[in-house]
Amino acid sequence: MEFIPVRGPESPTLSWPRWRRLARAHWAEQRPQYLAHMLVSGMLYVALLLFLLGVSGFAAFQTTVQAALYFGGLFLTGFVFAGRYFGAMAQRESALLALMRPASAFEKWLLCIVVVAIAYPLAYSLLFLAISWPAQQIAIAARSALEPQSFKPEDYALFVPLLKMAARQAMPVPQQTGWLVAVWALQAFAVAGSLYYARASLLKTLALGFALFVLTALLCSMAGVRGEVLSAWWSARRSVPLDAAVHAVNALLWIGLPALLWLQAYVHLQEKELL
């Protein structure tokens, strides 16, 4: 007697087989746009490098400059990428198709986190290293030929994210981690804004974010809040004692705020599903 296995009912909130089907469908649909985004980002980075190396005589590629270029580019392109993730929601026809996919709002939100906050920073880092390594070799060769006496190769060490650097004044790993958390918070803000605003969501979210940043900076300045306190978790120098109050402030800023922003994105996505 042959028994036929019966599959149990899938959870309405999270089903991994259903989530994998959603991920495959999303990749097949959005792959051309994602590749185009990476291509444009790479072209802009190459153009910026050519300009900086040209005007500085190949001197503007020290490790500190590479770190600034990496995080500056990640903030800018990561914000744009996150803000366009739910771009289909801007038009009624494409929004209906996206909302009718056989997946729960939680599964769509979880896929957004994986793609935006994990996969994109990894892809951006690989692109950054693929372009920076040959640029570093050119800069080292040029500087050693132009100034052989004062040239120090260790100042031009290749910046690798989340890797401890031996170069002088290189960005410490804890500080890099803090910048990455800030990127995730900014991405969550962009996703939430793209779901909240119906039209010109990216520009409206950017304007709101800038206004909130200026207001927060003014309030912190008026209250006399020290920057060392707000970034005590990521500082390589313990200039501020890590007491309970400092830990509480940093927990709210670096854990509570990003989590709240991603939760807000989930709430907006649920509201879209209910409309």
C-alpha positions in Angstrom: 0.0 0.0 0.0 1.5 3.2 -1.1 1.3 6.3 1.0 1.3 9.7 -0.6 3.0 12.4 1.6 0.7 15.3 2.4 2.2 18.7 2.6 1.0 20.7 5.6 -0.5 24.2 5.2 2.0 27.0 4.7 2.3 29.7 7.3 0.5 32.8 6.2 3.4 34.9 7.6 6.6 33.1 6.6 7.1 30.1 4.4 10.7 29.5 3.3 9.7 27.7 0.0 7.4 30.6 -0.8 10.1 33.1 0.1 12.6 31.4 -2.2 10.1 31.5 -5.0 9.6 35.2 -4.4 13.4 35.8 -4.4 13.9 33.9 -7.7 11.0 35.9 -9.3 12.4 39.1 -8.0 15.9 38.4 -9.3 14.6 37.4 -12.7 12.6 40.6 -12.9 15.0 43.1 -11.4 18.3 41.7 -12.5 18.7 44.1 -15.6 18.0 47.1 -13.4 20.4 46.0 -10.7 23.2 45.3 -13.2 22.6 48.7 -14.8 22.7 50.4 -11.3 26.1 48.7 -10.6 27.4 49.7 -14.0 26.5 53.3 -13.6 27.9 53.4 -10.0 31.2 51.9 -11.3 31.4 54.4 -14.2 30.9 57.3 -11.8 33.6 55.9 -9.4 36.0 55.6 -12.3 35.3 59.1 -13.5 35.8 60.4 -9.9 39.1 58.5 -9.6 40.4 59.9 -12.9 39.6 63.4 -11.8 41.2 63.0 -8.3 44.3 61.3 -9.5 44.7 63.8 -12.4 44.4 67.0 -10.3 46.5 65.6 -7.4 49.4 64.1 -9.4 48.3 60.6 -8.3 48.6 61.6 -4.6 44.9 61.5 -3.7 44.6 57.8 -3.2 45.9 57.3 0.3 44.1 54.7 2.4 42.2 57.4 4.3 40.9 58.9 0.9 39.9 55.4 -0.2 37.9 54.9 3.0 36.1 58.3 2.4 35.4 57.3 -1.2 34.0 53.9 -0.1 31.6 55.1 2.5 30.6 58.3 0.6 29.7 56.1 -2.4 28.0 53.6 -0.3 25.8 56.2 1.4 24.9 57.8 -1.9 24.3 54.8 -4.1 22.9 52.7 -1.2 20.2 55.4 -0.5 19.3 55.5 -4.2 19.2 51.7 -4.5 17.0 51.4 -1.4 14.7 54.2 -2.5 14.1 52.5 -5.8 13.6 48.9 -4.5 9.8 49.4 -4.3 9.7 51.7 -7.3 6.9 49.6 -8.8 4.6 51.0 -6.1 4.7 54.4 -7.7 2.5 53.3 -10.6 -0.9 51.8 -10.1 -0.5 49.0 -12.7 2.9 47.8 -11.6 1.9 48.2 -7.9 -1.0 45.8 -8.3 1.3 43.2 -9.9 3.8 43.6 -7.1 1.2 43.4 -4.3 -0.6 40.4 -5.9 2.6 38.2 -5.7 1.8 35.0 -3.7 3.8 36.1 -0.7 3.1 37.7 2.6 4.0 41.3 3.5 6.6 40.0 6.0 8.2 37.8 3.3 8.5 40.8 0.9 9.9 43.0 3.7 12.4 40.3 4.6 13.5 40.0 1.0 14.0 43.7 0.9 16.3 43.6 3.9 18.3 40.8 2.4 18.7 42.5 -1.0 19.1 46.1 0.3 21.0 45.8 3.5 23.1 42.7 2.9 23.4 41.9 -0.8 23.9 45.4 -2.1 26.7 46.4 0.3 28.5 43.2 -0.6 28.1 43.8 -4.3 29.2 47.4 -3.9 32.2 46.4 -1.9 33.3 43.9 -4.6 32.8 46.6 -7.3 34.8 49.1 -5.2 37.7 46.7 -4.7 37.7 45.7 -8.4 38.2 49.3 -9.4 40.4 50.4 -6.5 43.0 47.7 -6.8 44.3 48.7 -10.3 44.0 52.4 -9.4 46.1 51.7 -6.3 48.8 50.0 -8.4 48.9 53.0 -10.8 49.1 55.5 -7.9 51.9 53.6 -6.2 53.9 53.3 -9.4 53.4 57.0 -10.2 54.2 58.3 -6.8 57.3 56.1 -6.4 58.6 57.5 -9.7 57.7 61.1 -9.0 58.9 61.3 -5.3 61.1 58.2 -4.6 62.6 59.8 -1.5 59.5 60.7 0.4 57.1 58.1 -1.0 55.7 55.6 1.6 53.9 52.7 0.1 52.1 51.9 3.4 50.1 55.1 3.1 48.6 53.8 -0.1 47.5 50.4 1.2 44.3 49.1 -0.4 41.3 49.8 1.8 39.3 46.6 2.4 36.0 47.1 4.4 36.0 45.7 7.9 39.6 44.7 7.6 42.1 46.0 10.1 44.5 48.3 8.3 48.2 48.8 9.1 48.3 52.1 7.3 48.7 55.2 9.3 45.5 57.1 10.1 43.5 54.3 8.6 39.9 54.0 9.7 39.6 51.6 12.6 37.2 48.6 12.3 34.9 49.8 15.0 34.4 53.1 13.2 33.8 51.3 10.0 31.1 49.2 11.7 29.4 52.4 12.9 29.3 53.8 9.4 27.8 50.5 8.1 25.1 50.7 10.8 24.4 54.3 9.7 24.1 53.1 6.1 21.5 50.5 7.1 19.5 53.2 9.0 19.6 55.4 5.9 18.6 52.6 3.7 15.6 51.8 5.9 14.6 55.5 5.9 14.8 55.4 2.1 12.6 52.3 1.8 10.1 53.7 4.3 9.9 56.9 2.4 9.5 55.2 -1.0 6.5 53.3 0.4 4.9 56.3 2.2 5.1 58.9 -0.6 3.2 58.1 -3.8 5.1 60.4 -6.1 8.6 61.8 -6.2 9.3 59.6 -3.2 13.1 59.7 -3.5 13.3 63.5 -3.6 10.7 63.9 -0.8 12.5 61.4 1.4 15.8 63.1 0.8 14.4 66.5 1.6 12.7 65.2 4.8 16.0 63.4 5.8 18.0 66.6 5.3 15.5 68.7 7.4 15.5 66.1 10.2 19.4 66.0 10.1 19.6 69.8 10.4 17.0 69.9 13.2 18.7 67.1 15.1 22.1 68.8 14.8 20.6 72.1 16.1 19.0 70.4 19.0 22.1 68.5 19.9 24.2 71.7 19.7 21.7 73.6 21.9 21.6 70.8 24.4 25.4 70.5 24.5 25.5 66.9 23.4 29.1 65.8 22.7 29.8 63.8 19.5 32.0 61.5 21.5 29.1 60.3 23.5 26.9 59.6 20.5 29.7 57.5 18.8 31.2 56.0 22.0 30.6 52.4 20.8 32.6 52.9 17.7 35.4 55.1 18.9 38.9 53.6 19.0 39.9 56.1 21.7 38.0 55.7 25.0 37.7 59.5 25.6 34.2 58.9 27.1 33.6 56.4 30.0 31.2 53.7 29.0 28.7 54.0 31.8 25.1 53.0 31.8 23.8 56.3 30.4 26.3 56.2 27.5 25.4 52.6 26.7 21.7 53.6 26.8 22.2 56.5 24.4 24.2 54.4 22.0 21.7 51.6 22.1 18.9 53.9 21.2 20.9 55.5 18.4 22.6 52.5 16.8 20.1 49.7 17.5 16.8 51.3 18.3 16.8 53.8 15.5 17.7 51.4 12.6 15.2 48.8 14.0 12.5 51.4 14.2 13.1 52.6 10.7 13.0 49.1 9.2 9.8 48.4 11.3 8.3 51.6 9.8 9.1 50.3 6.3 7.2 47.1 7.2 4.2 49.0 8.5 4.1 51.1 5.3 4.3 47.9 3.2 1.4 46.3 5.2 -0.6 49.5 4.6 0.0 49.1 0.9 -1.2 45.5 1.0 -4.4 46.5 2.7 -5.3 49.3 0.3 
